[in-house]
Amino acid sequence: MMKEVIVIGGGVIGLCSAYYLVKAGHKVTVIDQSSMDGGASFVNAGYLTPSHIIPLAAPGAVKQGIKWMFNASSPFYIKPRLDKSLFEWAWAFNKSCTKENVNKSIPVIKDINLLSARLFSEIKQEEGFNFHLKNNGLLVLCQSEKMLEEEIHIARIAAAEGLEVKEISKSNIPNIEIGAKVEAVGAVHYACDWHSTPHEFMNDLQSWLKAEGVQIFKNEQITTLEASQD
Ligand SMILES: Cc1cc2nc3c(=O)[nH]c(=O)nc-3n(C[C@H](O)[C@H](O)[C@H](O)COP(=O)(O)OP(=O)(O)OC[C@H]3O[C@@H](n4cnc5c(N)ncnc54)[C@H](O)[C@@H]3O)c2cc1C
């Protein structure tokens, strides 16, 4: 049965949800508080990385998170503040940072990432989108022994999950990145990884949704939601 659906948020998750809802025959409206051209979904690095499958909620994450709280440009920044809900969330997050949860999550994250890369490829082919998408892998160059050790730990987990991963010695790096001058003590090549150009994908998707009759409202913020029995 056809339903009228409102998607709040026009990032990659919102627009992909809208895409599959339209495909399933529903009437969709997207509402976003921004101008939908510069958020995380438009400007991210575009890596589709089945290789990086250790969840954020891992032992040591809270300790690292506290350090990152004092650096606004850290990769996972939470503004330090006295807030009861933040403490409650941090408490629950900390409780799930166990080795057991990490081991349970890894194969699931791997499957989601592989599915995600496959769906990008399917959407591109099916709709004739022009966005850049290549599965030519990811080369991680490490500039210190400590970084290399951490990356090799990640690489061995990915390899144990059956992903195509190679540890590269310093002398072999020029054979992979031909002609490039690199300063690294070693590297890991994740042949299983993909790369896309996010703003191209998001623009292709917006154009497709509009052509399919989806209304997209920009610069409109949803401030409350009311549930009713109807
Ligand atoms: C610098 C950087 C690099 C990254 N690199 C990668 C990468 O290489 N690979 C990768 O997989 N991921 C990467 N990520 C993560 C990735 O960008 C995000 O996981 C992804 O964009 C999240 O998409 P989203 O749709 O959930 O959220 P968003 O893109 O944040 O979209 C949410 C949307 O909801 C809207 N919104 C929020 N509240 C309301 C409201 N009340 N009313 C209306 N609208 C609302 C916002 O305006 C926003 O447009 C990177 C992120 C950053 C910041």
PDBQT file of the ligand as one rigid body, heavy atoms in Angstrom, charges set to zero:
ROOT
HETATM    1  C1  LIG A 301      35.406  15.279   7.629  1.00  0.00    +0.000 C 
HETATM    2  C2  LIG A 301      34.596  14.003   7.510  1.00  0.00    +0.000 A 
HETATM    3  C3  LIG A 301      35.077  12.957   6.717  1.00  0.00    +0.000 A 
HETATM    4  C4  LIG A 301      34.344  11.775   6.627  1.00  0.00    +0.000 A 
HETATM    5  N1  LIG A 301      34.789  10.771   5.800  1.00  0.00    +0.000 NA
HETATM    6  C5  LIG A 301      34.047   9.653   5.632  1.00  0.00    +0.000 A 
HETATM    7  C6  LIG A 301      34.453   8.637   4.717  1.00  0.00    +0.000 A 
HETATM    8  O1  LIG A 301      35.478   8.749   4.046  1.00  0.00    +0.000 OA
HETATM    9  N2  LIG A 301      33.675   7.534   4.599  1.00  0.00    +0.000 N 
HETATM   10  C7  LIG A 301      32.515   7.382   5.319  1.00  0.00    +0.000 A 
HETATM   11  O2  LIG A 301      31.846   6.343   5.164  1.00  0.00    +0.000 OA
HETATM   12  N3  LIG A 301      32.095   8.337   6.194  1.00  0.00    +0.000 NA
HETATM   13  C8  LIG A 301      32.824   9.464   6.346  1.00  0.00    +0.000 A 
HETATM   14  N4  LIG A 301      32.392  10.443   7.195  1.00  0.00    +0.000 N 
HETATM   15  C9  LIG A 301      31.124  10.221   7.925  1.00  0.00    +0.000 C 
HETATM   16  C10 LIG A 301      29.918  10.511   7.006  1.00  0.00    +0.000 C 
HETATM   17  O3  LIG A 301      30.072  11.760   6.371  1.00  0.00    +0.000 OA
HETATM   18  C11 LIG A 301      28.657  10.514   7.873  1.00  0.00    +0.000 C 
HETATM   19  O4  LIG A 301      28.565   9.291   8.564  1.00  0.00    +0.000 OA
HETATM   20  C12 LIG A 301      27.410  10.668   7.014  1.00  0.00    +0.000 C 
HETATM   21  O5  LIG A 301      27.491  11.808   6.186  1.00  0.00    +0.000 OA
HETATM   22  C13 LIG A 301      26.195  10.754   7.940  1.00  0.00    +0.000 C 
HETATM   23  O6  LIG A 301      25.076  10.932   7.124  1.00  0.00    +0.000 OA
HETATM   24  P1  LIG A 301      23.687  11.292   7.753  1.00  0.00    +0.000 P 
HETATM   25  O7  LIG A 301      22.715  11.407   6.623  1.00  0.00    +0.000 OA
HETATM   26  O8  LIG A 301      23.382  10.322   8.849  1.00  0.00    +0.000 OA
HETATM   27  O9  LIG A 301      23.919  12.682   8.507  1.00  0.00    +0.000 OA
HETATM   28  P2  LIG A 301      24.151  14.168   7.895  1.00  0.00    +0.000 P 
HETATM   29  O10 LIG A 301      24.937  14.170   6.639  1.00  0.00    +0.000 OA
HETATM   30  O11 LIG A 301      24.652  14.980   9.039  1.00  0.00    +0.000 OA
HETATM   31  O12 LIG A 301      22.678  14.620   7.530  1.00  0.00    +0.000 OA
HETATM   32  C14 LIG A 301      21.725  14.914   8.514  1.00  0.00    +0.000 C 
HETATM   33  C15 LIG A 301      20.867  16.027   7.934  1.00  0.00    +0.000 C 
HETATM   34  O13 LIG A 301      19.768  16.266   8.826  1.00  0.00    +0.000 OA
HETATM   35  C16 LIG A 301      19.510  17.633   8.867  1.00  0.00    +0.000 C 
HETATM   36  N5  LIG A 301      18.804  17.904  10.122  1.00  0.00    +0.000 N 
HETATM   37  C17 LIG A 301      19.238  17.636  11.379  1.00  0.00    +0.000 A 
HETATM   38  N6  LIG A 301      18.291  17.998  12.283  1.00  0.00    +0.000 NA
HETATM   39  C18 LIG A 301      17.242  18.493  11.573  1.00  0.00    +0.000 A 
HETATM   40  C19 LIG A 301      15.988  19.038  11.942  1.00  0.00    +0.000 A 
HETATM   41  N7  LIG A 301      15.609  19.148  13.223  1.00  0.00    +0.000 N 
HETATM   42  N8  LIG A 301      15.145  19.463  10.965  1.00  0.00    +0.000 NA
HETATM   43  C20 LIG A 301      15.520  19.357   9.655  1.00  0.00    +0.000 A 
HETATM   44  N9  LIG A 301      16.710  18.865   9.266  1.00  0.00    +0.000 NA
HETATM   45  C21 LIG A 301      17.552  18.427  10.202  1.00  0.00    +0.000 A 
HETATM   46  C22 LIG A 301      20.889  18.293   8.782  1.00  0.00    +0.000 C 
HETATM   47  O14 LIG A 301      20.818  19.608   8.264  1.00  0.00    +0.000 OA
HETATM   48  C23 LIG A 301      21.631  17.351   7.821  1.00  0.00    +0.000 C 
HETATM   49  O15 LIG A 301      21.585  17.801   6.465  1.00  0.00    +0.000 OA
HETATM   50  C24 LIG A 301      33.108  11.632   7.335  1.00  0.00    +0.000 A 
HETATM   51  C25 LIG A 301      32.628  12.700   8.105  1.00  0.00    +0.000 A 
HETATM   52  C26 LIG A 301      33.354  13.870   8.191  1.00  0.00    +0.000 A 
HETATM   53  C27 LIG A 301      32.803  15.009   9.019  1.00  0.00    +0.000 C 
ENDROOT
TORSDOF 0
